[in-house]
């Protein structure tokens, strides 16, 4: 009871800090960067930390890192297609490396990081609505840095972090969709106006005017809306 009560207060404080940082993030990149710093400061013995949103091909979409060591170690995982972070994401379980110099599960990656001050690694998956979306990781320059309590902490932080990151990413995707839709509608109107100018200028039908613009688009390797924009500019003299 005496041990669990301080841990509960500590975990509540960490979750509060995590929530505050991710809720105010403007986009996924900012959110994972904020999460990386919370992780580094939350897991005892960690010298660096990172968070990544990973796509279905095992490539990073958004990644946050507290320093260049973490960033390089992560980049090598994506380049080589192996490492504890990718395995935590793919296998949906926490992974711990007690000493990278003795680790045998990811030989290409451990060989590639020999020049980095990195000996212990702890990684946990980010999962929301049953879907893996990324992974967390903390590093230390000394061996045997992480224990069962470290695993407990990173897993408890991973649960709300995954939900919040998923919401940030969904919000970002919805905003992008809205912007794309607005652009598409604006382009449609521009093309329609350009058609009208060609119909009047060249005495064409609507279909013939569109054919003229499509032919120009293919011939000049230029998007149709740019051809339409040029026609509008020629008509208005702007």
C-alpha positions in Angstrom: 0.0 0.0 0.0 2.8 2.4 1.0 4.6 1.7 -2.3 1.6 1.8 -4.6 0.3 5.1 -3.3 3.4 7.2 -4.2 3.5 5.4 -7.6 -0.1 6.3 -8.2 0.5 10.0 -7.5 3.7 9.9 -9.6 1.8 8.3 -12.5 -1.1 10.7 -12.2 1.4 13.7 -12.4 3.1 12.2 -15.4 -0.1 11.6 -17.2 -1.3 15.1 -16.5 1.9 16.5 -18.0 1.6 14.2 -21.0 -2.0 15.2 -21.6 -1.3 18.9 -21.3 1.5 18.7 -23.9 -0.3 16.6 -26.5 -3.7 18.4 -26.2 -2.1 21.7 -27.1 0.0 20.3 -30.0 -0.9 21.8 -33.3 0.1 18.8 -35.4 1.4 15.2 -35.1 5.1 16.3 -35.5 4.8 18.7 -32.5 2.9 16.1 -30.5 5.5 13.4 -30.9 8.3 15.9 -30.1 6.5 16.9 -26.9 6.0 13.3 -26.0 9.7 12.5 -26.4 10.7 15.1 -23.7 8.0 13.9 -21.3 9.4 10.3 -21.7 13.0 11.3 -21.1 12.1 13.2 -17.9 9.7 10.5 -16.7 11.7 7.2 -17.0 14.5 6.9 -14.4 18.0 6.5 -15.8 17.0 7.6 -19.4 19.4 10.0 -21.1 17.3 10.4 -24.3 13.9 9.4 -25.6 11.9 9.4 -28.8 8.4 8.8 -30.1 7.3 7.8 -33.6 4.1 7.4 -35.6 4.8 4.5 -37.9 2.9 3.6 -41.1 1.9 0.2 -42.3 5.2 -0.3 -44.1 7.2 0.2 -41.0 8.4 3.7 -41.9 8.3 6.8 -39.7 5.6 9.3 -40.5 6.3 11.7 -37.6 9.2 11.3 -35.2 10.3 13.2 -32.1 13.7 12.9 -30.5 15.3 14.7 -27.5 18.8 14.6 -29.1 20.9 13.6 -32.1 21.8 10.2 -30.6 18.2 9.2 -30.4 17.5 10.6 -33.8 20.4 8.7 -35.4 19.5 5.4 -33.6 15.9 5.7 -34.9 17.0 6.6 -38.5 19.2 3.5 -38.6 16.2 1.3 -37.6 14.1 2.7 -40.5 17.0 2.4 -42.9 17.8 -1.2 -41.9 14.2 -2.3 -41.2 15.1 -3.7 -37.8 15.5 -2.7 -34.2 13.7 -2.7 -30.9 11.3 0.2 -31.7 10.1 -1.5 -34.9 9.8 -4.8 -33.1 7.7 -3.2 -30.3 5.4 -1.7 -32.9 5.2 -4.9 -35.0 4.8 -7.4 -32.1 2.7 -5.1 -29.9 4.8 -5.6 -26.8 7.4 -3.8 -24.8 11.0 -4.7 -25.5 14.0 -4.1 -23.3 17.7 -4.3 -24.2 20.0 -4.5 -21.2 23.2 -4.1 -23.1 23.5 -3.4 -26.8 27.0 -4.8 -27.0 25.6 -8.2 -26.0 22.3 -8.0 -27.9 21.8 -10.6 -30.7 18.2 -10.0 -31.9 18.9 -7.1 -34.4 22.6 -7.7 -35.5 22.6 -5.1 -38.3 21.2 -2.4 -36.0 23.4 -3.1 -33.0 26.5 -3.1 -35.3 25.4 0.2 -36.8 25.0 2.0 -33.4 28.4 0.9 -31.9 29.7 4.4 -32.2 26.8 5.9 -30.4 26.7 6.4 -26.5 23.8 3.9 -26.3 23.8 0.8 -24.2 20.3 0.3 -22.8 17.0 0.5 -24.7 13.4 0.3 -23.7 10.6 0.5 -26.2 6.8 0.2 -26.0 4.1 0.2 -28.7 1.5 2.9 -29.2 -1.9 1.3 -29.9 -5.3 3.0 -30.2 -8.6 1.3 -31.2 -6.8 -1.9 -31.6 -4.5 -0.4 -34.3 -0.7 0.0 -33.9 0.3 3.6 -34.7 3.8 3.8 -33.5 6.2 3.3 -30.6 8.0 5.0 -27.7 11.6 4.5 -26.8 14.1 5.6 -24.1 17.9 5.2 -24.2 20.7 5.2 -21.7 24.5 5.3 -22.2 24.9 2.7 -19.4 24.0 -1.0 -19.4 21.2 -2.4 -17.2 19.6 1.0 -16.9 16.0 -0.1 -17.1 13.9 -2.5 -14.9 10.4 -3.7 -14.4 9.3 -0.3 -13.0 10.7 1.3 -16.1 8.5 -1.0 -18.2 5.5 -0.3 -16.0 5.9 3.5 -16.5 6.4 3.5 -20.2 3.5 1.1 -20.8 1.2 3.3 -18.6 2.3 6.4 -20.4 1.8 4.7 -23.8 -1.9 4.2 -23.3 -3.1 7.8 -23.0 -0.3 8.9 -25.4 -1.6 6.6 -28.2 -5.2 7.9 -27.8 -4.1 11.5 -27.8 -1.6 11.0 -30.7 -4.4 9.2 -32.7 -6.7 12.2 -32.1 -4.1 14.7 -33.1 -3.4 12.7 -36.3 -7.1 12.4 -37.1 -7.6 16.1 -36.5 -4.6 16.8 -38.8 -6.0 14.5 -41.5 -9.4 16.0 -41.3 -7.9 19.5 -41.7 -5.9 18.4 -44.7 -9.0 16.8 -46.2 -10.9 20.1 -45.7 -8.1 22.1 -47.3 -7.8 19.6 -50.2 -11.6 19.8 -50.8 -11.5 23.6 -50.8 -8.7 23.5 -53.3 -10.6 21.1 -55.5 -13.7 23.2 -55.4 -11.7 26.3 -56.3 -9.9 24.5 -59.1 -13.3 23.3 -60.4 -14.7 26.8 -60.5 -11.5 28.1 -62.2 -11.7 25.4 -64.9 -15.4 26.1 -65.5 -14.7 29.9 -65.9 -11.8 29.1 -68.3 -14.2 26.9 -70.3 -16.6 29.8 -70.6 -13.9 32.1 -71.9 -12.9 29.5 -74.6 -16.5 28.9 -75.5 -17.0 32.7 -76.1 -13.6 33.4 -77.6 -13.4 30.4 -80.0 -17.1 29.6 -80.5 -16.7 26.1 -79.0 -19.0 23.8 -77.2 -18.4 23.1 -73.5 -16.9 19.7 -74.4 -14.7 21.1 -77.1 -13.4 23.8 -74.7 -12.5 21.2 -72.1 -10.8 19.2 -74.8 -8.6 22.2 -75.8 -7.5 22.6 -72.1 -6.8 18.9 -71.6 -4.7 18.8 -74.8 -2.7 21.8 -73.6 -2.3 20.2 -70.2 -0.9 17.0 -71.7 1.2 18.8 -74.2 2.8 21.2 -71.6 2.8 18.6 -68.8 1.0 21.2 -66.7 -2.0 20.5 -64.3 -5.3 21.3 -65.8 -6.1 24.0 -63.2 -2.8 25.8 -64.1 -3.9 25.9 -67.8 -7.3 27.3 -66.6 -5.5 29.9 -64.5 -3.4 31.0 -67.4 -6.6 31.4 -69.6 -8.2 33.5 -66.9 -5.2 35.7 -66.5 -5.0 36.3 -70.3 -8.7 37.3 -70.3 -8.4 39.7 -67.4 -4.9 41.0 -68.2 -3.8 40.3 -64.6 
